[in-house]
């Protein structure tokens, strides 16, 4: 078992360089830049402290390179160590999210039980997601 390692300035810079190095089929650089940092919930506070040393009381100074609105916590990432840098989705969309036609945005189902006088609620959100271009995302295994 290894402890999760937060996204430090050097690790994020390395991921940003990977995104900037992406090229098209002819070898021309795409001109992409990393815009969003996505970390698991367990690493969110540590990542903000590494990227914004001026926010910690023990730091004497520090100008953050990345703003706090660039760091997003996502509780559903597989594992507690991996984190990602995404390019601006307006220039390089990596994931497409869509809702099927003729479906309600959110479905609520209610089930009553006569045996134990309980009511159960279930909500469903119908959607589809697909990876559409790998060049706009870089992943670090957190090691």
Buried (B, 14 or more C-beta within 10 A) or exposed (E): EEEBBBBBBEBBBEBBEBBBEBEEEEEEEBEBEBBBBBBBEBBBEBBBBBBBBEEEEEEEEEEBEBEEEBBEBEEEBEEBBBBBBBBBEEEBBBEEEEEEEEEEEEEEEEEEEEEEEEEEEEEEEEEEEEEEBEBBBBEBEBE
